[in-house]
Amino acid sequence: MVAVKSTAFTAKEYPEIQLSGHNIMGVVVPKISSTGVRKPLYERGYGIIGTNAYIDETADAYEDLVEKIITAAELETTMKRLLNEIEKTKRRVNALEFKVIPDLISTMKYIRFMLEEMERENTFRLKRVKARMRD
């Protein structure tokens, strides 16, 4: 246990993480890239002679874990943003389907009814005008 702790203190460089974004169907999601996570044995900062194979395996497993955590963070953030956009779109579709479209249909029916009524009134007026012109 002491050997693992002392070997852990020899790590002088930390992984660097770069964030950028890319567009998926109009949603900007993060793209996380990292450098310096996986290092060769001679760059880890501890002596090969003073340690055993378990420490090397532990360092490899730690590097794998860090890479997987970075990938998981990118995927989780992407999924959350996409789910939020899906929910927004779903609310908009429901508003259109259950409020806006029915209102437009009822307005269209009202306008059609009023136009038919105006046509009937005009027809009646024309008949009256023709009747007066004959008299």
Backbone as CSV, one residue per row, in Angstrom:
resi,resn,N_x,N_y,N_z,CA_x,CA_y,CA_z,C_x,C_y,C_z
1,MET,0.823,-1.197,0.000,0.000,0.000,0.000,0.864,1.255,0.000
2,VAL,1.940,1.232,0.758,2.838,2.379,0.822,3.517,2.583,-0.527
3,ALA,3.854,1.498,-1.192,4.510,1.606,-2.500,3.568,2.237,-3.521
4,VAL,2.305,1.884,-3.463,1.337,2.460,-4.396,1.181,3.958,-4.131
5,LYS,1.073,4.362,-2.861,0.929,5.779,-2.537,2.159,6.567,-2.963
6,SER,3.350,6.028,-2.664,4.558,6.766,-3.039,4.706,6.843,-4.549
7,THR,4.294,5.822,-5.255,4.350,5.855,-6.717,3.336,6.847,-7.261
8,ALA,2.178,6.952,-6.612,1.144,7.891,-7.057,1.614,9.334,-6.919
9,PHE,2.429,9.615,-5.920,2.923,10.979,-5.727,3.948,11.379,-6.780
10,THR,4.493,10.428,-7.509,5.487,10.769,-8.524,4.859,11.326,-9.802
11,ALA,3.575,11.204,-9.942,2.909,11.717,-11.144,2.967,13.245,-11.131
12,LYS,3.637,13.811,-12.119,3.818,15.259,-12.176,2.952,15.896,-13.258
13,GLU,2.566,15.134,-14.243,1.762,15.666,-15.335,0.331,15.147,-15.215
14,TYR,-0.567,16.036,-15.480,-1.975,15.673,-15.425,-2.529,15.658,-16.847
15,PRO,-3.538,14.868,-17.076,-4.137,14.846,-18.426,-4.729,16.212,-18.772
16,GLU,-4.634,16.569,-20.035,-5.227,17.814,-20.519,-6.505,17.470,-21.276
17,ILE,-7.522,18.272,-21.027,-8.816,18.041,-21.659,-9.176,19.268,-22.479
18,GLN,-9.559,19.039,-23.732,-9.993,20.119,-24.611,-11.480,19.923,-24.914
19,LEU,-12.211,21.011,-24.796,-13.644,20.975,-25.088,-13.910,21.722,-26.386
20,SER,-14.709,21.134,-27.205,-15.198,21.798,-28.407,-16.634,21.330,-28.602
21,GLY,-17.281,21.910,-29.552,-18.672,21.524,-29.786,-18.874,21.140,-31.233
22,HIS,-19.833,20.281,-31.446,-20.238,19.972,-32.812,-21.762,19.864,-32.848
23,ASN,-22.286,19.971,-34.039,-23.712,20.105,-34.238,-24.330,18.770,-34.628
24,ILE,-25.356,18.365,-33.885,-26.132,17.174,-34.231,-27.569,17.631,-34.413
25,MET,-28.023,17.703,-35.647,-29.393,18.094,-35.985,-29.819,19.387,-35.287
26,GLY,-28.940,20.380,-35.309,-29.268,21.677,-34.745,-28.973,21.822,-33.270
27,VAL,-28.468,20.805,-32.628,-28.145,20.862,-31.211,-26.626,20.819,-31.073
28,VAL,-26.060,21.813,-30.400,-24.615,21.833,-30.185,-24.306,20.964,-28.975
29,VAL,-23.525,19.931,-29.203,-23.143,19.013,-28.137,-21.623,19.057,-27.976
30,PRO,-21.134,18.737,-26.776,-19.698,18.841,-26.542,-18.923,17.700,-27.189
31,LYS,-17.724,18.029,-27.564,-16.757,17.036,-28.026,-15.567,17.176,-27.089
32,ILE,-15.316,16.144,-26.308,-14.241,16.182,-25.327,-13.086,15.336,-25.841
33,SER,-11.932,15.959,-25.947,-10.744,15.210,-26.342,-9.683,15.424,-25.272
34,SER,-8.867,14.421,-25.065,-7.868,14.500,-24.002,-6.508,14.066,-24.533
35,THR,-5.499,14.631,-23.931,-4.130,14.231,-24.244,-3.405,13.975,-22.933
36,GLY,-2.447,13.108,-22.976,-1.646,12.821,-21.796,-2.287,11.860,-20.817
37,VAL,-3.348,11.181,-21.225,-3.980,10.214,-20.320,-3.172,8.926,-20.307
38,ARG,-2.930,8.397,-21.464,-2.180,7.150,-21.574,-0.718,7.490,-21.848
39,LYS,0.146,7.023,-20.949,1.574,7.300,-21.069,2.341,5.987,-21.182
40,PRO,3.455,6.032,-21.886,4.306,4.840,-21.893,4.944,4.630,-20.526
41,LEU,5.432,3.478,-20.297,5.977,3.074,-18.997,7.098,3.999,-18.539
42,TYR,7.952,4.419,-19.437,9.101,5.240,-19.057,8.735,6.697,-18.775
43,GLU,7.504,7.135,-19.105,7.085,8.516,-18.855,6.184,8.650,-17.633
44,ARG,5.977,7.610,-16.913,5.051,7.662,-15.784,5.651,8.349,-14.555
45,GLY,6.940,8.473,-14.476,7.545,9.228,-13.381,8.046,8.388,-12.232
46,TYR,7.940,7.099,-12.302,8.480,6.260,-11.242,9.465,5.280,-11.851
47,GLY,10.351,4.805,-11.021,11.386,3.889,-11.496,10.844,2.486,-11.708
48,ILE,11.311,1.866,-12.752,10.855,0.515,-13.075,11.444,-0.505,-12.108
49,ILE,12.638,-0.255,-11.658,13.315,-1.224,-10.795,12.714,-1.227,-9.396
50,GLY,12.334,-0.076,-8.881,11.823,0.013,-7.513,10.373,-0.387,-7.357
51,THR,9.684,-0.744,-8.429,8.268,-1.095,-8.330,8.051,-2.479,-8.927
52,ASN,6.886,-3.012,-8.685,6.590,-4.336,-9.234,5.521,-4.232,-10.329
53,ALA,5.150,-5.342,-10.886,4.215,-5.387,-12.015,2.811,-4.953,-11.606
54,TYR,2.441,-5.113,-10.347,1.108,-4.714,-9.899,0.905,-3.194,-10.028
55,ILE,1.948,-2.457,-9.770,1.840,-1.005,-9.896,1.669,-0.625,-11.364
56,ASP,2.384,-1.300,-12.246,2.211,-1.042,-13.679,0.790,-1.380,-14.129
57,GLU,0.278,-2.497,-13.654,-1.089,-2.885,-14.003,-2.103,-1.892,-13.432
58,THR,-1.848,-1.421,-12.218,-2.733,-0.441,-11.602,-2.716,0.866,-12.394
59,ALA,-1.544,1.295,-12.821,-1.440,2.518,-13.614,-2.170,2.357,-14.940
60,ASP,-2.022,1.190,-15.584,-2.744,0.925,-16.834,-4.260,0.970,-16.608
61,ALA,-4.700,0.331,-15.525,-6.131,0.301,-15.228,-6.647,1.716,-14.935
62,TYR,-5.829,2.518,-14.233,-6.228,3.900,-13.945,-6.349,4.703,-15.235
63,GLU,-5.406,4.545,-16.134,-5.460,5.272,-17.406,-6.677,4.853,-18.222
64,ASP,-6.977,3.558,-18.224,-8.189,3.079,-18.905,-9.439,3.714,-18.295
65,LEU,-9.474,3.756,-16.972,-10.624,4.317,-16.272,-10.800,5.796,-16.601
66,VAL,-9.717,6.549,-16.609,-9.806,7.973,-16.920,-10.320,8.176,-18.343
67,GLU,-9.839,7.386,-19.295,-10.327,7.494,-20.674,-11.816,7.176,-20.759
68,LYS,-12.239,6.149,-20.033,-13.659,5.782,-20.048,-14.522,6.847,-19.379
69,ILE,-14.015,7.476,-18.339,-14.766,8.541,-17.668,-14.942,9.730,-18.604
70,ILE,-13.890,10.064,-19.339,-13.978,11.177,-20.288,-15.004,10.857,-21.371
71,THR,-14.972,9.648,-21.889,-15.941,9.235,-22.908,-17.362,9.244,-22.345
72,ALA,-17.505,8.744,-21.117,-18.831,8.714,-20.486,-19.360,10.127,-20.250
73,ALA,-18.493,11.052,-19.864,-18.924,12.432,-19.646,-19.418,13.053,-20.941
74,GLU,-18.702,12.790,-22.025,-19.125,13.311,-23.330,-20.475,12.729,-23.738
75,LEU,-20.629,11.432,-23.590,-21.889,10.784,-23.974,-23.054,11.240,-23.098
76,GLU,-22.803,11.357,-21.802,-23.876,11.764,-20.897,-24.356,13.178,-21.209
77,THR,-23.419,14.085,-21.421,-23.789,15.456,-21.740,-24.523,15.530,-23.074
78,THR,-24.049,14.769,-24.048,-24.712,14.735,-25.355,-26.132,14.220,-25.220
79,MET,-26.300,13.142,-24.487,-27.634,12.566,-24.309,-28.566,13.531,-23.578
80,LYS,-28.068,14.217,-22.549,-28.908,15.162,-21.815,-29.365,16.299,-22.711
81,ARG,-28.451,16.833,-23.500,-28.831,17.938,-24.385,-29.810,17.488,-25.453
82,LEU,-29.580,16.310,-26.018,-30.508,15.805,-27.037,-31.885,15.530,-26.429
83,LEU,-31.914,14.965,-25.227,-33.200,14.706,-24.566,-33.942,16.009,-24.265
84,ASN,-33.208,17.051,-23.843,-33.852,18.344,-23.604,-34.460,18.895,-24.887
85,GLU,-33.741,18.781,-25.983,-34.267,19.267,-27.258,-35.461,18.442,-27.725
86,ILE,-35.417,17.144,-27.491,-36.561,16.292,-27.847,-37.790,16.700,-27.043
87,GLU,-37.611,16.979,-25.763,-38.728,17.405,-24.924,-39.301,18.737,-25.398
88,LYS,-38.420,19.685,-25.753,-38.897,20.969,-26.269,-39.698,20.767,-27.549
89,THR,-39.169,19.944,-28.441,-39.854,19.681,-29.703,-41.188,18.985,-29.467
90,LYS,-41.214,18.079,-28.518,-42.449,17.364,-28.187,-43.514,18.337,-27.673
91,ARG,-43.099,19.290,-26.830,-44.057,20.290,-26.330,-44.579,21.162,-27.473
92,ARG,-43.701,21.528,-28.400,-44.131,22.346,-29.530,-45.110,21.585,-30.415
93,VAL,-44.822,20.310,-30.655,-45.718,19.490,-31.478,-47.076,19.359,-30.802
94,ASN,-47.075,19.123,-29.495,-48.344,19.017,-28.773,-49.116,20.328,-28.824
95,ALA,-48.419,21.455,-28.693,-49.098,22.749,-28.773,-49.708,22.939,-30.157
96,LEU,-48.969,22.565,-31.190,-49.517,22.682,-32.545,-50.710,21.756,-32.732
97,GLU,-50.543,20.511,-32.300,-51.566,19.495,-32.548,-52.853,19.763,-31.774
98,PHE,-52.743,20.205,-30.539,-53.930,20.307,-29.697,-54.437,21.732,-29.493
99,LYS,-53.669,22.742,-29.869,-54.124,24.119,-29.670,-54.150,24.916,-30.976
100,VAL,-53.013,25.045,-31.621,-52.913,25.943,-32.772,-53.721,25.428,-33.959
101,ILE,-53.538,24.184,-34.337,-54.240,23.633,-35.502,-55.753,23.624,-35.299
102,PRO,-56.275,23.162,-34.145,-57.730,23.249,-33.960,-58.259,24.691,-34.008
103,ASP,-57.494,25.642,-33.449,-57.922,27.043,-33.521,-57.958,27.527,-34.972
104,LEU,-56.953,27.151,-35.750,-56.927,27.554,-37.160,-58.072,26.924,-37.945
105,ILE,-58.391,25.682,-37.638,-59.506,25.016,-38.321,-60.822,25.706,-37.986
106,SER,-61.026,26.037,-36.716,-62.279,26.715,-36.357,-62.339,28.114,-36.979
107,THR,-61.210,28.808,-37.047,-61.179,30.118,-37.711,-61.480,29.973,-39.194
108,MET,-60.943,28.946,-39.829,-61.205,28.695,-41.248,-62.695,28.428,-41.476
109,LYS,-63.303,27.627,-40.618,-64.735,27.343,-40.749,-65.563,28.613,-40.577
110,TYR,-65.179,29.460,-39.625,-65.900,30.706,-39.400,-65.785,31.623,-40.618
111,ILE,-64.561,31.736,-41.159,-64.366,32.589,-42.347,-65.165,32.051,-43.530
112,ARG,-65.152,30.722,-43.724,-65.925,30.120,-44.816,-67.412,30.405,-44.641
113,PHE,-67.918,30.275,-43.406,-69.318,30.549,-43.132,-69.660,32.014,-43.433
114,MET,-68.784,32.925,-43.009,-69.040,34.359,-43.248,-69.000,34.682,-44.741
115,LEU,-68.074,34.070,-45.480,-68.014,34.302,-46.928,-69.272,33.783,-47.628
116,GLU,-69.762,32.618,-47.219,-70.996,32.076,-47.793,-72.176,32.976,-47.463
117,GLU,-72.191,33.487,-46.235,-73.271,34.389,-45.827,-73.230,35.678,-46.650
118,MET,-72.023,36.213,-46.859,-71.898,37.431,-47.682,-72.313,37.160,-49.128
119,GLU,-72.009,35.988,-49.626,-72.402,35.628,-50.997,-73.925,35.554,-51.112
120,ARG,-74.560,34.960,-50.117,-76.026,34.899,-50.133,-76.637,36.295,-50.078
121,GLU,-76.069,37.169,-49.218,-76.588,38.543,-49.133,-76.396,39.279,-50.454
122,ASN,-75.255,39.114,-51.095,-75.009,39.765,-52.384,-75.969,39.248,-53.451
123,THR,-76.209,37.952,-53.449,-77.154,37.373,-54.405,-78.541,37.968,-54.181
124,PHE,-78.956,38.059,-52.941,-80.270,38.637,-52.620,-80.327,40.099,-53.046
125,ARG,-79.290,40.873,-52.796,-79.228,42.280,-53.202,-79.320,42.436,-54.711
126,LEU,-78.580,41.583,-55.431,-78.613,41.652,-56.894,-80.013,41.362,-57.420
127,LYS,-80.691,40.408,-56.815,-82.059,40.101,-57.238,-82.969,41.290,-56.997
128,ARG,-82.785,41.975,-55.865,-83.616,43.137,-55.575,-83.333,44.280,-56.543
129,VAL,-82.048,44.469,-56.851,-81.690,45.535,-57.787,-82.277,45.241,-59.164
130,LYS,-82.192,43.996,-59.614,-82.781,43.622,-60.916,-84.283,43.810,-60.926
131,ALA,-84.932,43.470,-59.808,-86.374,43.647,-59.717,-86.762,45.116,-59.778
132,ARG,-86.013,45.998,-59.170,-86.301,47.431,-59.194,-86.058,48.006,-60.587
133,MET,-85.042,47.467,-61.266,-84.724,47.987,-62.581,-85.837,47.591,-63.584
134,ARG,-86.512,46.471,-63.364,-87.600,46.062,-64.236,-88.849,46.905,-64.006
135,ASP,-89.002,47.358,-62.782,-90.214,48.137,-62.461,-90.173,49.508,-62.979
